[in-house]
């Protein structure tokens, strides 16, 4: 397996990652999902991706159970999750400070880890100021609950705004 640095960080991730959007929940038995993760890990994949929205959190539970059952040392793999599409209530969606913090705590519990290596803003949130989102992610980094954060489907201008704000923190 080949590995690459994640952006400009020193973190090295496998060129291929194992995602759980389709393979977990009711489409696959837990035992089969565990075996697939083991096979990926045994072939050098060290990056395992998830999201709060995948199977309404069940995907993270299955991945956490698999990692625990496989007995992997926490320093040998990278796990990511995404925040945006939470539950049905207004406080369970988007990129408000509250939802980001609550969703991260939920992901940590479901994945059975002390921290996430990478936490993505799954979509931009036009209803929440970017500064609020950046500050929430900064809070999680400072608390040691996430190592890095990133974006998914953000425009170049949204990323530039986030970068500008983060430099001032």
Chimera marker file (.cmm) of the C-alpha trace (Angstrom):
<marker_set name="trace">
<marker id="1" x="0.000" y="0.000" z="0.000" r="1" g="1" b="0" radius="0.5"/>
<marker id="2" x="1.217" y="3.495" z="-0.759" r="1" g="1" b="0" radius="0.5"/>
<marker id="3" x="0.753" y="6.294" z="1.756" r="1" g="1" b="0" radius="0.5"/>
<marker id="4" x="0.463" y="10.045" z="1.333" r="1" g="1" b="0" radius="0.5"/>
<marker id="5" x="0.601" y="12.985" z="3.659" r="1" g="1" b="0" radius="0.5"/>
<marker id="6" x="-2.826" y="14.380" z="4.463" r="1" g="1" b="0" radius="0.5"/>
<marker id="7" x="-2.635" y="17.849" z="2.938" r="1" g="1" b="0" radius="0.5"/>
<marker id="8" x="0.257" y="19.752" z="4.473" r="1" g="1" b="0" radius="0.5"/>
<marker id="9" x="0.173" y="17.771" z="7.725" r="1" g="1" b="0" radius="0.5"/>
<marker id="10" x="2.601" y="15.086" z="8.801" r="1" g="1" b="0" radius="0.5"/>
<marker id="11" x="-0.179" y="12.485" z="9.010" r="1" g="1" b="0" radius="0.5"/>
<marker id="12" x="0.268" y="9.663" z="6.516" r="1" g="1" b="0" radius="0.5"/>
<marker id="13" x="-2.845" y="7.953" z="5.206" r="1" g="1" b="0" radius="0.5"/>
<marker id="14" x="-3.237" y="5.083" z="2.785" r="1" g="1" b="0" radius="0.5"/>
<marker id="15" x="-3.999" y="6.076" z="-0.808" r="1" g="1" b="0" radius="0.5"/>
<marker id="16" x="-7.199" y="4.065" z="-0.472" r="1" g="1" b="0" radius="0.5"/>
<marker id="17" x="-9.610" y="4.517" z="2.397" r="1" g="1" b="0" radius="0.5"/>
<marker id="18" x="-12.385" y="2.300" z="3.661" r="1" g="1" b="0" radius="0.5"/>
<marker id="19" x="-15.729" y="4.070" z="3.614" r="1" g="1" b="0" radius="0.5"/>
<marker id="20" x="-18.857" y="2.828" z="5.317" r="1" g="1" b="0" radius="0.5"/>
<marker id="21" x="-21.665" y="4.633" z="3.543" r="1" g="1" b="0" radius="0.5"/>
<marker id="22" x="-22.962" y="1.623" z="1.594" r="1" g="1" b="0" radius="0.5"/>
<marker id="23" x="-21.411" y="-1.328" z="3.380" r="1" g="1" b="0" radius="0.5"/>
<marker id="24" x="-22.839" y="-0.863" z="6.855" r="1" g="1" b="0" radius="0.5"/>
<marker id="25" x="-26.296" y="-0.903" z="8.434" r="1" g="1" b="0" radius="0.5"/>
<marker id="26" x="-28.884" y="-3.287" z="7.044" r="1" g="1" b="0" radius="0.5"/>
<marker id="27" x="-27.093" y="-3.988" z="3.769" r="1" g="1" b="0" radius="0.5"/>
<marker id="28" x="-24.411" y="-6.126" z="5.387" r="1" g="1" b="0" radius="0.5"/>
<marker id="29" x="-24.142" y="-8.317" z="8.474" r="1" g="1" b="0" radius="0.5"/>
<marker id="30" x="-21.906" y="-6.975" z="11.261" r="1" g="1" b="0" radius="0.5"/>
<marker id="31" x="-19.660" y="-10.016" z="10.946" r="1" g="1" b="0" radius="0.5"/>
<marker id="32" x="-19.170" y="-9.383" z="7.232" r="1" g="1" b="0" radius="0.5"/>
<marker id="33" x="-18.432" y="-5.694" z="7.819" r="1" g="1" b="0" radius="0.5"/>
<marker id="34" x="-15.819" y="-6.664" z="10.426" r="1" g="1" b="0" radius="0.5"/>
<marker id="35" x="-14.209" y="-9.142" z="8.037" r="1" g="1" b="0" radius="0.5"/>
<marker id="36" x="-14.093" y="-6.520" z="5.263" r="1" g="1" b="0" radius="0.5"/>
<marker id="37" x="-12.429" y="-4.004" z="7.588" r="1" g="1" b="0" radius="0.5"/>
<marker id="38" x="-9.902" y="-6.628" z="8.681" r="1" g="1" b="0" radius="0.5"/>
<marker id="39" x="-9.104" y="-7.470" z="5.071" r="1" g="1" b="0" radius="0.5"/>
<marker id="40" x="-8.596" y="-3.787" z="4.232" r="1" g="1" b="0" radius="0.5"/>
<marker id="41" x="-6.388" y="-3.236" z="7.307" r="1" g="1" b="0" radius="0.5"/>
<marker id="42" x="-4.351" y="-6.379" z="6.629" r="1" g="1" b="0" radius="0.5"/>
<marker id="43" x="-3.657" y="-5.037" z="3.125" r="1" g="1" b="0" radius="0.5"/>
<marker id="44" x="-2.354" y="-1.725" z="4.431" r="1" g="1" b="0" radius="0.5"/>
<marker id="45" x="-5.421" y="0.491" z="4.483" r="1" g="1" b="0" radius="0.5"/>
<marker id="46" x="-5.164" y="2.677" z="7.565" r="1" g="1" b="0" radius="0.5"/>
<marker id="47" x="-7.880" y="5.264" z="6.829" r="1" g="1" b="0" radius="0.5"/>
<marker id="48" x="-11.478" y="4.432" z="7.812" r="1" g="1" b="0" radius="0.5"/>
<marker id="49" x="-14.217" y="6.949" z="7.021" r="1" g="1" b="0" radius="0.5"/>
<marker id="50" x="-17.674" y="7.411" z="8.479" r="1" g="1" b="0" radius="0.5"/>
<marker id="51" x="-20.386" y="10.026" z="9.123" r="1" g="1" b="0" radius="0.5"/>
<marker id="52" x="-23.139" y="10.714" z="11.622" r="1" g="1" b="0" radius="0.5"/>
<marker id="53" x="-25.659" y="10.427" z="8.783" r="1" g="1" b="0" radius="0.5"/>
<marker id="54" x="-24.623" y="6.975" z="7.581" r="1" g="1" b="0" radius="0.5"/>
<marker id="55" x="-27.447" y="4.675" z="8.648" r="1" g="1" b="0" radius="0.5"/>
<marker id="56" x="-28.422" y="7.293" z="11.258" r="1" g="1" b="0" radius="0.5"/>
<marker id="57" x="-25.291" y="6.605" z="13.327" r="1" g="1" b="0" radius="0.5"/>
<marker id="58" x="-25.496" y="2.814" z="13.143" r="1" g="1" b="0" radius="0.5"/>
<marker id="59" x="-22.567" y="2.753" z="10.734" r="1" g="1" b="0" radius="0.5"/>
<marker id="60" x="-20.335" y="4.349" z="13.374" r="1" g="1" b="0" radius="0.5"/>
<marker id="61" x="-21.525" y="1.833" z="15.966" r="1" g="1" b="0" radius="0.5"/>
<marker id="62" x="-20.668" y="-1.084" z="13.684" r="1" g="1" b="0" radius="0.5"/>
<marker id="63" x="-17.256" y="0.376" z="12.840" r="1" g="1" b="0" radius="0.5"/>
<marker id="64" x="-16.511" y="1.018" z="16.516" r="1" g="1" b="0" radius="0.5"/>
<marker id="65" x="-17.522" y="-2.526" z="17.459" r="1" g="1" b="0" radius="0.5"/>
<marker id="66" x="-15.392" y="-3.932" z="14.637" r="1" g="1" b="0" radius="0.5"/>
<marker id="67" x="-12.320" y="-1.948" z="15.664" r="1" g="1" b="0" radius="0.5"/>
<marker id="68" x="-12.761" y="-3.003" z="19.297" r="1" g="1" b="0" radius="0.5"/>
<marker id="69" x="-13.294" y="-6.660" z="18.359" r="1" g="1" b="0" radius="0.5"/>
<marker id="70" x="-10.292" y="-6.654" z="16.036" r="1" g="1" b="0" radius="0.5"/>
<marker id="71" x="-8.108" y="-5.245" z="18.818" r="1" g="1" b="0" radius="0.5"/>
<marker id="72" x="-6.315" y="-2.669" z="16.686" r="1" g="1" b="0" radius="0.5"/>
<marker id="73" x="-3.958" y="-0.344" z="18.503" r="1" g="1" b="0" radius="0.5"/>
<marker id="74" x="-5.302" y="3.222" z="18.255" r="1" g="1" b="0" radius="0.5"/>
<marker id="75" x="-2.014" y="4.519" z="16.872" r="1" g="1" b="0" radius="0.5"/>
<marker id="76" x="-2.195" y="2.245" z="13.789" r="1" g="1" b="0" radius="0.5"/>
<marker id="77" x="-5.280" y="3.615" z="12.033" r="1" g="1" b="0" radius="0.5"/>
<marker id="78" x="-6.949" y="6.885" z="11.089" r="1" g="1" b="0" radius="0.5"/>
<marker id="79" x="-10.677" y="7.338" z="11.617" r="1" g="1" b="0" radius="0.5"/>
<marker id="80" x="-12.776" y="10.175" z="10.281" r="1" g="1" b="0" radius="0.5"/>
<marker id="81" x="-16.368" y="11.237" z="10.585" r="1" g="1" b="0" radius="0.5"/>
<marker id="82" x="-18.551" y="13.977" z="9.203" r="1" g="1" b="0" radius="0.5"/>
<marker id="83" x="-21.023" y="16.415" z="10.726" r="1" g="1" b="0" radius="0.5"/>
<marker id="84" x="-24.071" y="18.089" z="9.179" r="1" g="1" b="0" radius="0.5"/>
<marker id="85" x="-26.938" y="15.635" z="8.600" r="1" g="1" b="0" radius="0.5"/>
<marker id="86" x="-27.820" y="14.630" z="12.149" r="1" g="1" b="0" radius="0.5"/>
<marker id="87" x="-31.305" y="13.939" z="13.420" r="1" g="1" b="0" radius="0.5"/>
<marker id="88" x="-34.742" y="15.381" z="12.777" r="1" g="1" b="0" radius="0.5"/>
<marker id="89" x="-34.658" y="18.169" z="15.366" r="1" g="1" b="0" radius="0.5"/>
<marker id="90" x="-33.396" y="21.663" z="14.423" r="1" g="1" b="0" radius="0.5"/>
<marker id="91" x="-30.497" y="21.397" z="16.891" r="1" g="1" b="0" radius="0.5"/>
<marker id="92" x="-29.369" y="18.096" z="15.336" r="1" g="1" b="0" radius="0.5"/>
<marker id="93" x="-28.537" y="19.483" z="11.891" r="1" g="1" b="0" radius="0.5"/>
<marker id="94" x="-26.158" y="21.902" z="10.250" r="1" g="1" b="0" radius="0.5"/>
<marker id="95" x="-22.910" y="23.406" z="11.475" r="1" g="1" b="0" radius="0.5"/>
<marker id="96" x="-23.920" y="25.371" z="14.561" r="1" g="1" b="0" radius="0.5"/>
<marker id="97" x="-21.460" y="25.291" z="17.433" r="1" g="1" b="0" radius="0.5"/>
<marker id="98" x="-23.924" y="23.222" z="19.458" r="1" g="1" b="0" radius="0.5"/>
<marker id="99" x="-24.525" y="20.628" z="16.769" r="1" g="1" b="0" radius="0.5"/>
<marker id="100" x="-20.827" y="20.253" z="15.949" r="1" g="1" b="0" radius="0.5"/>
<marker id="101" x="-19.936" y="19.655" z="19.617" r="1" g="1" b="0" radius="0.5"/>
<marker id="102" x="-22.897" y="17.330" z="20.263" r="1" g="1" b="0" radius="0.5"/>
<marker id="103" x="-22.310" y="15.388" z="17.034" r="1" g="1" b="0" radius="0.5"/>
<marker id="104" x="-18.611" y="14.940" z="17.805" r="1" g="1" b="0" radius="0.5"/>
<marker id="105" x="-19.383" y="13.588" z="21.277" r="1" g="1" b="0" radius="0.5"/>
<marker id="106" x="-21.890" y="11.197" z="19.689" r="1" g="1" b="0" radius="0.5"/>
<marker id="107" x="-19.382" y="10.019" z="17.081" r="1" g="1" b="0" radius="0.5"/>
<marker id="108" x="-16.715" y="9.427" z="19.742" r="1" g="1" b="0" radius="0.5"/>
<marker id="109" x="-19.156" y="7.340" z="21.761" r="1" g="1" b="0" radius="0.5"/>
<marker id="110" x="-20.413" y="5.333" z="18.774" r="1" g="1" b="0" radius="0.5"/>
<marker id="111" x="-16.912" y="4.738" z="17.382" r="1" g="1" b="0" radius="0.5"/>
<marker id="112" x="-15.573" y="3.965" z="20.882" r="1" g="1" b="0" radius="0.5"/>
<marker id="113" x="-12.536" y="6.223" z="20.483" r="1" g="1" b="0" radius="0.5"/>
<marker id="114" x="-11.167" y="9.115" z="22.539" r="1" g="1" b="0" radius="0.5"/>
<marker id="115" x="-10.573" y="11.353" z="19.520" r="1" g="1" b="0" radius="0.5"/>
<marker id="116" x="-11.197" y="11.564" z="15.772" r="1" g="1" b="0" radius="0.5"/>
<marker id="117" x="-8.209" y="11.941" z="13.518" r="1" g="1" b="0" radius="0.5"/>
<marker id="118" x="-10.207" y="13.919" z="10.979" r="1" g="1" b="0" radius="0.5"/>
<marker id="119" x="-13.606" y="15.582" z="11.267" r="1" g="1" b="0" radius="0.5"/>
<marker id="120" x="-15.333" y="16.916" z="8.157" r="1" g="1" b="0" radius="0.5"/>
<marker id="121" x="-18.027" y="19.530" z="7.723" r="1" g="1" b="0" radius="0.5"/>
<marker id="122" x="-20.121" y="17.313" z="5.445" r="1" g="1" b="0" radius="0.5"/>
<marker id="123" x="-21.730" y="20.268" z="3.610" r="1" g="1" b="0" radius="0.5"/>
<marker id="124" x="-21.618" y="24.062" z="3.872" r="1" g="1" b="0" radius="0.5"/>
<marker id="125" x="-24.302" y="25.570" z="6.096" r="1" g="1" b="0" radius="0.5"/>
<marker id="126" x="-25.756" y="28.805" z="4.710" r="1" g="1" b="0" radius="0.5"/>
<marker id="127" x="-27.718" y="29.323" z="7.962" r="1" g="1" b="0" radius="0.5"/>
<marker id="128" x="-24.656" y="29.349" z="10.240" r="1" g="1" b="0" radius="0.5"/>
<marker id="129" x="-21.870" y="31.947" z="10.072" r="1" g="1" b="0" radius="0.5"/>
<marker id="130" x="-18.597" y="30.343" z="8.969" r="1" g="1" b="0" radius="0.5"/>
<marker id="131" x="-16.895" y="31.935" z="11.987" r="1" g="1" b="0" radius="0.5"/>
<marker id="132" x="-19.158" y="29.953" z="14.334" r="1" g="1" b="0" radius="0.5"/>
<marker id="133" x="-18.285" y="26.714" z="12.537" r="1" g="1" b="0" radius="0.5"/>
<marker id="134" x="-14.543" y="27.457" z="12.548" r="1" g="1" b="0" radius="0.5"/>
<marker id="135" x="-14.615" y="28.315" z="16.256" r="1" g="1" b="0" radius="0.5"/>
<marker id="136" x="-16.452" y="25.078" z="17.080" r="1" g="1" b="0" radius="0.5"/>
<marker id="137" x="-13.883" y="23.030" z="15.176" r="1" g="1" b="0" radius="0.5"/>
<marker id="138" x="-11.076" y="24.969" z="16.874" r="1" g="1" b="0" radius="0.5"/>
<marker id="139" x="-12.640" y="24.181" z="20.258" r="1" g="1" b="0" radius="0.5"/>
<marker id="140" x="-12.617" y="20.453" z="19.429" r="1" g="1" b="0" radius="0.5"/>
<marker id="141" x="-8.974" y="20.602" z="18.315" r="1" g="1" b="0" radius="0.5"/>
<marker id="142" x="-7.962" y="22.425" z="21.506" r="1" g="1" b="0" radius="0.5"/>
<marker id="143" x="-9.865" y="19.869" z="23.615" r="1" g="1" b="0" radius="0.5"/>
<marker id="144" x="-8.038" y="16.999" z="21.884" r="1" g="1" b="0" radius="0.5"/>
<marker id="145" x="-11.273" y="15.537" z="20.527" r="1" g="1" b="0" radius="0.5"/>
<marker id="146" x="-10.189" y="15.948" z="16.890" r="1" g="1" b="0" radius="0.5"/>
<marker id="147" x="-6.722" y="16.210" z="15.364" r="1" g="1" b="0" radius="0.5"/>
<marker id="148" x="-7.676" y="17.847" z="12.075" r="1" g="1" b="0" radius="0.5"/>
<marker id="149" x="-10.805" y="19.126" z="10.400" r="1" g="1" b="0" radius="0.5"/>
<marker id="150" x="-11.790" y="19.514" z="6.798" r="1" g="1" b="0" radius="0.5"/>
<marker id="151" x="-14.652" y="20.278" z="4.468" r="1" g="1" b="0" radius="0.5"/>
<marker id="152" x="-16.755" y="18.481" z="1.904" r="1" g="1" b="0" radius="0.5"/>
<marker id="153" x="-18.460" y="20.268" z="-0.975" r="1" g="1" b="0" radius="0.5"/>
<marker id="154" x="-17.480" y="23.748" z="0.220" r="1" g="1" b="0" radius="0.5"/>
<marker id="155" x="-16.761" y="26.408" z="-2.400" r="1" g="1" b="0" radius="0.5"/>
<marker id="156" x="-13.318" y="27.960" z="-2.757" r="1" g="1" b="0" radius="0.5"/>
<marker id="157" x="-14.593" y="31.215" z="-1.237" r="1" g="1" b="0" radius="0.5"/>
<marker id="158" x="-16.060" y="29.391" z="1.787" r="1" g="1" b="0" radius="0.5"/>
<marker id="159" x="-12.740" y="27.632" z="2.354" r="1" g="1" b="0" radius="0.5"/>
<marker id="160" x="-10.862" y="30.940" z="2.000" r="1" g="1" b="0" radius="0.5"/>
<marker id="161" x="-13.178" y="32.540" z="4.578" r="1" g="1" b="0" radius="0.5"/>
<marker id="162" x="-12.659" y="29.640" z="6.991" r="1" g="1" b="0" radius="0.5"/>
<marker id="163" x="-8.889" y="29.812" z="6.523" r="1" g="1" b="0" radius="0.5"/>
<marker id="164" x="-8.842" y="33.571" z="7.143" r="1" g="1" b="0" radius="0.5"/>
<marker id="165" x="-10.893" y="33.162" z="10.326" r="1" g="1" b="0" radius="0.5"/>
<marker id="166" x="-8.786" y="30.254" z="11.584" r="1" g="1" b="0" radius="0.5"/>
<marker id="167" x="-5.561" y="32.264" z="11.248" r="1" g="1" b="0" radius="0.5"/>
<marker id="168" x="-6.929" y="34.748" z="13.790" r="1" g="1" b="0" radius="0.5"/>
<marker id="169" x="-7.734" y="32.114" z="16.425" r="1" g="1" b="0" radius="0.5"/>
<link id1="1" id2="2" r="1" g="1" b="0" radius="0.2"/>
<link id1="2" id2="3" r="1" g="1" b="0" radius="0.2"/>
<link id1="3" id2="4" r="1" g="1" b="0" radius="0.2"/>
<link id1="4" id2="5" r="1" g="1" b="0" radius="0.2"/>
<link id1="5" id2="6" r="1" g="1" b="0" radius="0.2"/>
<link id1="6" id2="7" r="1" g="1" b="0" radius="0.2"/>
<link id1="7" id2="8" r="1" g="1" b="0" radius="0.2"/>
<link id1="8" id2="9" r="1" g="1" b="0" radius="0.2"/>
<link id1="9" id2="10" r="1" g="1" b="0" radius="0.2"/>
<link id1="10" id2="11" r="1" g="1" b="0" radius="0.2"/>
<link id1="11" id2="12" r="1" g="1" b="0" radius="0.2"/>
<link id1="12" id2="13" r="1" g="1" b="0" radius="0.2"/>
<link id1="13" id2="14" r="1" g="1" b="0" radius="0.2"/>
<link id1="14" id2="15" r="1" g="1" b="0" radius="0.2"/>
<link id1="15" id2="16" r="1" g="1" b="0" radius="0.2"/>
<link id1="16" id2="17" r="1" g="1" b="0" radius="0.2"/>
<link id1="17" id2="18" r="1" g="1" b="0" radius="0.2"/>
<link id1="18" id2="19" r="1" g="1" b="0" radius="0.2"/>
<link id1="19" id2="20" r="1" g="1" b="0" radius="0.2"/>
<link id1="20" id2="21" r="1" g="1" b="0" radius="0.2"/>
<link id1="21" id2="22" r="1" g="1" b="0" radius="0.2"/>
<link id1="22" id2="23" r="1" g="1" b="0" radius="0.2"/>
<link id1="23" id2="24" r="1" g="1" b="0" radius="0.2"/>
<link id1="24" id2="25" r="1" g="1" b="0" radius="0.2"/>
<link id1="25" id2="26" r="1" g="1" b="0" radius="0.2"/>
<link id1="26" id2="27" r="1" g="1" b="0" radius="0.2"/>
<link id1="27" id2="28" r="1" g="1" b="0" radius="0.2"/>
<link id1="28" id2="29" r="1" g="1" b="0" radius="0.2"/>
<link id1="29" id2="30" r="1" g="1" b="0" radius="0.2"/>
<link id1="30" id2="31" r="1" g="1" b="0" radius="0.2"/>
<link id1="31" id2="32" r="1" g="1" b="0" radius="0.2"/>
<link id1="32" id2="33" r="1" g="1" b="0" radius="0.2"/>
<link id1="33" id2="34" r="1" g="1" b="0" radius="0.2"/>
<link id1="34" id2="35" r="1" g="1" b="0" radius="0.2"/>
<link id1="35" id2="36" r="1" g="1" b="0" radius="0.2"/>
<link id1="36" id2="37" r="1" g="1" b="0" radius="0.2"/>
<link id1="37" id2="38" r="1" g="1" b="0" radius="0.2"/>
<link id1="38" id2="39" r="1" g="1" b="0" radius="0.2"/>
<link id1="39" id2="40" r="1" g="1" b="0" radius="0.2"/>
<link id1="40" id2="41" r="1" g="1" b="0" radius="0.2"/>
<link id1="41" id2="42" r="1" g="1" b="0" radius="0.2"/>
<link id1="42" id2="43" r="1" g="1" b="0" radius="0.2"/>
<link id1="43" id2="44" r="1" g="1" b="0" radius="0.2"/>
<link id1="44" id2="45" r="1" g="1" b="0" radius="0.2"/>
<link id1="45" id2="46" r="1" g="1" b="0" radius="0.2"/>
<link id1="46" id2="47" r="1" g="1" b="0" radius="0.2"/>
<link id1="47" id2="48" r="1" g="1" b="0" radius="0.2"/>
<link id1="48" id2="49" r="1" g="1" b="0" radius="0.2"/>
<link id1="49" id2="50" r="1" g="1" b="0" radius="0.2"/>
<link id1="50" id2="51" r="1" g="1" b="0" radius="0.2"/>
<link id1="51" id2="52" r="1" g="1" b="0" radius="0.2"/>
<link id1="52" id2="53" r="1" g="1" b="0" radius="0.2"/>
<link id1="53" id2="54" r="1" g="1" b="0" radius="0.2"/>
<link id1="54" id2="55" r="1" g="1" b="0" radius="0.2"/>
<link id1="55" id2="56" r="1" g="1" b="0" radius="0.2"/>
<link id1="56" id2="57" r="1" g="1" b="0" radius="0.2"/>
<link id1="57" id2="58" r="1" g="1" b="0" radius="0.2"/>
<link id1="58" id2="59" r="1" g="1" b="0" radius="0.2"/>
<link id1="59" id2="60" r="1" g="1" b="0" radius="0.2"/>
<link id1="60" id2="61" r="1" g="1" b="0" radius="0.2"/>
<link id1="61" id2="62" r="1" g="1" b="0" radius="0.2"/>
<link id1="62" id2="63" r="1" g="1" b="0" radius="0.2"/>
<link id1="63" id2="64" r="1" g="1" b="0" radius="0.2"/>
<link id1="64" id2="65" r="1" g="1" b="0" radius="0.2"/>
<link id1="65" id2="66" r="1" g="1" b="0" radius="0.2"/>
<link id1="66" id2="67" r="1" g="1" b="0" radius="0.2"/>
<link id1="67" id2="68" r="1" g="1" b="0" radius="0.2"/>
<link id1="68" id2="69" r="1" g="1" b="0" radius="0.2"/>
<link id1="69" id2="70" r="1" g="1" b="0" radius="0.2"/>
<link id1="70" id2="71" r="1" g="1" b="0" radius="0.2"/>
<link id1="71" id2="72" r="1" g="1" b="0" radius="0.2"/>
<link id1="72" id2="73" r="1" g="1" b="0" radius="0.2"/>
<link id1="73" id2="74" r="1" g="1" b="0" radius="0.2"/>
<link id1="74" id2="75" r="1" g="1" b="0" radius="0.2"/>
<link id1="75" id2="76" r="1" g="1" b="0" radius="0.2"/>
<link id1="76" id2="77" r="1" g="1" b="0" radius="0.2"/>
<link id1="77" id2="78" r="1" g="1" b="0" radius="0.2"/>
<link id1="78" id2="79" r="1" g="1" b="0" radius="0.2"/>
<link id1="79" id2="80" r="1" g="1" b="0" radius="0.2"/>
<link id1="80" id2="81" r="1" g="1" b="0" radius="0.2"/>
<link id1="81" id2="82" r="1" g="1" b="0" radius="0.2"/>
<link id1="82" id2="83" r="1" g="1" b="0" radius="0.2"/>
<link id1="83" id2="84" r="1" g="1" b="0" radius="0.2"/>
<link id1="84" id2="85" r="1" g="1" b="0" radius="0.2"/>
<link id1="85" id2="86" r="1" g="1" b="0" radius="0.2"/>
<link id1="86" id2="87" r="1" g="1" b="0" radius="0.2"/>
<link id1="87" id2="88" r="1" g="1" b="0" radius="0.2"/>
<link id1="88" id2="89" r="1" g="1" b="0" radius="0.2"/>
<link id1="89" id2="90" r="1" g="1" b="0" radius="0.2"/>
<link id1="90" id2="91" r="1" g="1" b="0" radius="0.2"/>
<link id1="91" id2="92" r="1" g="1" b="0" radius="0.2"/>
<link id1="92" id2="93" r="1" g="1" b="0" radius="0.2"/>
<link id1="93" id2="94" r="1" g="1" b="0" radius="0.2"/>
<link id1="94" id2="95" r="1" g="1" b="0" radius="0.2"/>
<link id1="95" id2="96" r="1" g="1" b="0" radius="0.2"/>
<link id1="96" id2="97" r="1" g="1" b="0" radius="0.2"/>
<link id1="97" id2="98" r="1" g="1" b="0" radius="0.2"/>
<link id1="98" id2="99" r="1" g="1" b="0" radius="0.2"/>
<link id1="99" id2="100" r="1" g="1" b="0" radius="0.2"/>
<link id1="100" id2="101" r="1" g="1" b="0" radius="0.2"/>
<link id1="101" id2="102" r="1" g="1" b="0" radius="0.2"/>
<link id1="102" id2="103" r="1" g="1" b="0" radius="0.2"/>
<link id1="103" id2="104" r="1" g="1" b="0" radius="0.2"/>
<link id1="104" id2="105" r="1" g="1" b="0" radius="0.2"/>
<link id1="105" id2="106" r="1" g="1" b="0" radius="0.2"/>
<link id1="106" id2="107" r="1" g="1" b="0" radius="0.2"/>
<link id1="107" id2="108" r="1" g="1" b="0" radius="0.2"/>
<link id1="108" id2="109" r="1" g="1" b="0" radius="0.2"/>
<link id1="109" id2="110" r="1" g="1" b="0" radius="0.2"/>
<link id1="110" id2="111" r="1" g="1" b="0" radius="0.2"/>
<link id1="111" id2="112" r="1" g="1" b="0" radius="0.2"/>
<link id1="112" id2="113" r="1" g="1" b="0" radius="0.2"/>
<link id1="113" id2="114" r="1" g="1" b="0" radius="0.2"/>
<link id1="114" id2="115" r="1" g="1" b="0" radius="0.2"/>
<link id1="115" id2="116" r="1" g="1" b="0" radius="0.2"/>
<link id1="116" id2="117" r="1" g="1" b="0" radius="0.2"/>
<link id1="117" id2="118" r="1" g="1" b="0" radius="0.2"/>
<link id1="118" id2="119" r="1" g="1" b="0" radius="0.2"/>
<link id1="119" id2="120" r="1" g="1" b="0" radius="0.2"/>
<link id1="120" id2="121" r="1" g="1" b="0" radius="0.2"/>
<link id1="121" id2="122" r="1" g="1" b="0" radius="0.2"/>
<link id1="122" id2="123" r="1" g="1" b="0" radius="0.2"/>
<link id1="123" id2="124" r="1" g="1" b="0" radius="0.2"/>
<link id1="124" id2="125" r="1" g="1" b="0" radius="0.2"/>
<link id1="125" id2="126" r="1" g="1" b="0" radius="0.2"/>
<link id1="126" id2="127" r="1" g="1" b="0" radius="0.2"/>
<link id1="127" id2="128" r="1" g="1" b="0" radius="0.2"/>
<link id1="128" id2="129" r="1" g="1" b="0" radius="0.2"/>
<link id1="129" id2="130" r="1" g="1" b="0" radius="0.2"/>
<link id1="130" id2="131" r="1" g="1" b="0" radius="0.2"/>
<link id1="131" id2="132" r="1" g="1" b="0" radius="0.2"/>
<link id1="132" id2="133" r="1" g="1" b="0" radius="0.2"/>
<link id1="133" id2="134" r="1" g="1" b="0" radius="0.2"/>
<link id1="134" id2="135" r="1" g="1" b="0" radius="0.2"/>
<link id1="135" id2="136" r="1" g="1" b="0" radius="0.2"/>
<link id1="136" id2="137" r="1" g="1" b="0" radius="0.2"/>
<link id1="137" id2="138" r="1" g="1" b="0" radius="0.2"/>
<link id1="138" id2="139" r="1" g="1" b="0" radius="0.2"/>
<link id1="139" id2="140" r="1" g="1" b="0" radius="0.2"/>
<link id1="140" id2="141" r="1" g="1" b="0" radius="0.2"/>
<link id1="141" id2="142" r="1" g="1" b="0" radius="0.2"/>
<link id1="142" id2="143" r="1" g="1" b="0" radius="0.2"/>
<link id1="143" id2="144" r="1" g="1" b="0" radius="0.2"/>
<link id1="144" id2="145" r="1" g="1" b="0" radius="0.2"/>
<link id1="145" id2="146" r="1" g="1" b="0" radius="0.2"/>
<link id1="146" id2="147" r="1" g="1" b="0" radius="0.2"/>
<link id1="147" id2="148" r="1" g="1" b="0" radius="0.2"/>
<link id1="148" id2="149" r="1" g="1" b="0" radius="0.2"/>
<link id1="149" id2="150" r="1" g="1" b="0" radius="0.2"/>
<link id1="150" id2="151" r="1" g="1" b="0" radius="0.2"/>
<link id1="151" id2="152" r="1" g="1" b="0" radius="0.2"/>
<link id1="152" id2="153" r="1" g="1" b="0" radius="0.2"/>
<link id1="153" id2="154" r="1" g="1" b="0" radius="0.2"/>
<link id1="154" id2="155" r="1" g="1" b="0" radius="0.2"/>
<link id1="155" id2="156" r="1" g="1" b="0" radius="0.2"/>
<link id1="156" id2="157" r="1" g="1" b="0" radius="0.2"/>
<link id1="157" id2="158" r="1" g="1" b="0" radius="0.2"/>
<link id1="158" id2="159" r="1" g="1" b="0" radius="0.2"/>
<link id1="159" id2="160" r="1" g="1" b="0" radius="0.2"/>
<link id1="160" id2="161" r="1" g="1" b="0" radius="0.2"/>
<link id1="161" id2="162" r="1" g="1" b="0" radius="0.2"/>
<link id1="162" id2="163" r="1" g="1" b="0" radius="0.2"/>
<link id1="163" id2="164" r="1" g="1" b="0" radius="0.2"/>
<link id1="164" id2="165" r="1" g="1" b="0" radius="0.2"/>
<link id1="165" id2="166" r="1" g="1" b="0" radius="0.2"/>
<link id1="166" id2="167" r="1" g="1" b="0" radius="0.2"/>
<link id1="167" id2="168" r="1" g="1" b="0" radius="0.2"/>
<link id1="168" id2="169" r="1" g="1" b="0" radius="0.2"/>
</marker_set>
